[in-house]
Amino acid sequence: MEVSIRNEADLTNPTTITICDTCKRQGWNEKNRAETDGAVFASLIEMAARTVPGLRTRRHSCLMGCDWGCNLSITAKDKLTYVLGNFKPETEAATAVVEYARLHAESETGQVPFRSWPQAVKGHFTARLPVPNDDSE
């Protein structure tokens, strides 16, 4: 698959970061925390993405990656979808997710060259899903 990067995000087809807001990392204890790790991570991602053109965020309760915690997906119509997880709910990780999503938004296919990946997302990818109903390679 050829990777093509456009100069700016397509605002008519935004890339969406869907964040699991019910994720709890190992050791999470409701007596010690008012919010789940997923809710904290969602807030950090929302804050980092608020001024990035071509991106939107949404929360979803349970992406079924409970063994990893802090799970999310990055998707847009007619583009590859990426699923990531096992993040610590920290600003550095949230900023890296938003940067990767920005690159996804600028990409023709959603594929981002490895050399462009922010360091803090490397090792967190769990799946790459093809465009539904697209039989091209």
Secondary structure as the mmCIF struct_conf table of DSSP 4:
data_model
#
loop_
_struct_conf.conf_type_id
_struct_conf.id
_struct_conf.beg_label_comp_id
_struct_conf.beg_label_asym_id
_struct_conf.beg_label_seq_id
_struct_conf.end_label_comp_id
_struct_conf.end_label_asym_id
_struct_conf.end_label_seq_id
STRN STRN1 ILE A 5 ILE A 5
BEND BEND1 ASN A 7 GLU A 8
TURN_TY1_P TURN_TY1_P1 LEU A 11 THR A 12
BEND BEND2 ASN A 13 ASN A 13
STRN STRN2 THR A 15 CYS A 20
BEND BEND3 ASP A 21 THR A 22
TURN_TY1_P TURN_TY1_P2 GLN A 26 GLY A 27
TURN_TY1_P TURN_TY1_P3 GLU A 30 ASN A 32
BEND BEND4 ALA A 34 GLU A 35
HELX_RH_AL_P HELX_RH_AL_P1 ASP A 37 ALA A 49
TURN_TY1_P TURN_TY1_P4 ARG A 50 THR A 51
TURN_TY1_P TURN_TY1_P5 PRO A 53 GLY A 54
STRN STRN3 LEU A 55 HIS A 60
BEND BEND5 SER A 61 SER A 61
BEND BEND6 MET A 64 MET A 64
TURN_TY1_P TURN_TY1_P6 CYS A 66 TRP A 68
BEND BEND7 CYS A 70 CYS A 70
STRN STRN4 LEU A 72 THR A 75
TURN_TY1_P TURN_TY1_P7 LYS A 77 ASP A 78
BEND BEND8 LYS A 79 LYS A 79
STRN STRN5 THR A 81 LEU A 84
BEND BEND9 PRO A 89 PRO A 89
HELX_RH_AL_P HELX_RH_AL_P2 THR A 91 GLU A 106
STRN STRN6 SER A 107 SER A 107
BEND BEND10 GLU A 108 GLY A 110
HELX_RH_3T_P HELX_RH_3T_P1 PHE A 114 SER A 116
BEND BEND11 TRP A 117 TRP A 117
HELX_RH_3T_P HELX_RH_3T_P2 GLN A 119 VAL A 121
TURN_TY1_P TURN_TY1_P8 LYS A 122 GLY A 123
STRN STRN7 PHE A 125 LEU A 129
HELX_LH_PP_P HELX_LH_PP_P1 PRO A 130 VAL A 131
TURN_TY1_P TURN_TY1_P9 PRO A 132 ASN A 133
#
